[in-house]
Amino acid sequence: MAAKAHVDSLRAAGRTIIDFTIGEPDFPTPPHIVAAGVDALNAGQTRYTGSAGIAPLRKAIAAKLANENGLAYTPGQVVVGNGAKHVIYNALAATLNEGDEVIVPAPYWVSYPDMVALHGGKPVIVPSDERTGFKLVPQALEQAITPRTRWLILNSPNNPTGAVYTAAELKAIGEVLLRHPHVWVMTDEIYEHFVYGAAKHVSLLALVPELAGRALVVNGMSKAYAMTGWRIGYGAGPQALVNAIVLLLSQSTSCASAMAQVAAVTALEGPQQCVADARQLFEARRDRMSALLNRIPGIRCTAPDGAFYVFASVAGLIGATTPAGRKLSSDVDVMMYFTDVASVASIDGASYGLPAHLRLSFATGIEQIEAGCAALARAIQALNFSPITEETSHA
Ligand SMILES: Cc1ncc(COP(=O)(O)O)c(C=O)c1O
């Protein structure tokens, strides 16, 4: 949200910015879903709904979880919130006591650690890097668990890295969790439909159903159906947890927007071609962006398996000097240099818990991707690298 505000302010000042910070599909909500929302308004769906969400939507979500994810939930075990973010926030509010630990594998979506801290919890960041495909490995999880651990938050496909856990990797994580019955797991599956190449999205709970009594599945309409502004997300879990979340919603937002809930039913029960089309579009952009970035000296990335972000290493640029004589000493400096000199906005890896990287979103047109990468290449050409000495070249 901060990156978006920065780009907006630069544009307001008259700058033309190529925006690689975008965290949402760049195309509109499919027309049949928009029509369902408009029809809902015209039909008088303009009032409060029950705090857990309208019955048809909870039923549609339970059916979706069964059909697409192999998960058995009753509609009563589903809670609808104002976005997945809102569901995660309230799940943490409902469960965390002061000092409770929440394991957040890094790189992570920026909101997790802050939401944990807001509720008096302690985010326990478990680092990972390219060597494990930016994924949490079972040994690292095992070591991070203490008697105070309340939750593990697992996000696959991942924002910011696009990492997608395989069934074998999830099973191995599930086995660790089975050995620690006090640890709950939250699976954020909001990018599930955006997976590329041979990658497949699998739900941890479909593989390790024994965890269902201490798990919350989180998902939403924002990414798959290009509905970020409608603010509909959901969670499914054990009844007591769902009831606690609903209780909090009833005293804060009361309910999600009635017309948006009706539109969400149409999104889930209507034709799914729009999701397949979006996936295909993103895959072509992913291929183009990763190929172009890898041609730029100093930038290195692997094509992500999922989501719509490339998480590229810019370690090769740190230490260089700009034409204005400033030294780039971190990924934040590189990000600022790209914004100022190339007019290309991105987000520093440090914000996601892994410095020396940038997150570059490909939720934008191919022309923008090509123009942005060309501008980055030109900006890098203008940098001065200190000559490589004998020692450093052997280091
Ligand atoms: C990993 C992850 N989870 C959840 C969300 C929140 O989505 P929603 O719009 O449903 O609140 C986002 C949005 O960027 C995200 O990247």
The ligand as an SDF file (V2000), in Angstrom:
LIG
                    3D

 16 16  0  0  0  0  0  0  0  0999 V2000
   -0.2220  -13.3680    0.5240 C   0  0  0  0  0  0  0  0  0  0  0  0
   -1.4200  -12.5000    0.6010 C   0  0  0  0  0  0  0  0  0  0  0  0
   -2.4170  -12.8230    1.4240 N   0  0  0  0  0  0  0  0  0  0  0  0
   -3.5130  -12.0660    1.5470 C   0  0  0  0  0  0  0  0  0  0  0  0
   -3.6590  -10.9140    0.8100 C   0  0  0  0  0  0  0  0  0  0  0  0
   -4.8850  -10.0640    1.0520 C   0  0  0  0  0  0  0  0  0  0  0  0
   -5.8590  -10.1970    0.1230 O   0  0  0  0  0  0  0  0  0  0  0  0
   -7.2960   -9.5590    0.3370 P   0  0  0  0  0  0  0  0  0  0  0  0
   -7.4700   -8.5780   -0.7740 O   0  0  0  0  0  0  0  0  0  0  0  0
   -8.2450  -10.7080    0.2110 O   0  0  0  0  0  0  0  0  0  0  0  0
   -7.3490   -8.9250    1.6690 O   0  0  0  0  0  0  0  0  0  0  0  0
   -2.6510  -10.5250   -0.0700 C   0  0  0  0  0  0  0  0  0  0  0  0
   -2.7670   -9.2610   -0.8400 C   0  0  0  0  0  0  0  0  0  0  0  0
   -1.8310   -8.7210   -1.3540 O   0  0  0  0  0  0  0  0  0  0  0  0
   -1.5050  -11.3440   -0.1880 C   0  0  0  0  0  0  0  0  0  0  0  0
   -0.4990  -11.0160   -1.0090 O   0  0  0  0  0  0  0  0  0  0  0  0
  1  2  1  0
  2  3  1  0
  2 15  2  0
  3  4  2  0
  4  5  1  0
  5  6  1  0
  5 12  2  0
  6  7  1  0
  7  8  1  0
  8  9  2  0
  8 10  1  0
  8 11  1  0
 12 13  1  0
 12 15  1  0
 13 14  2  0
 15 16  1  0
M  END
$$$$
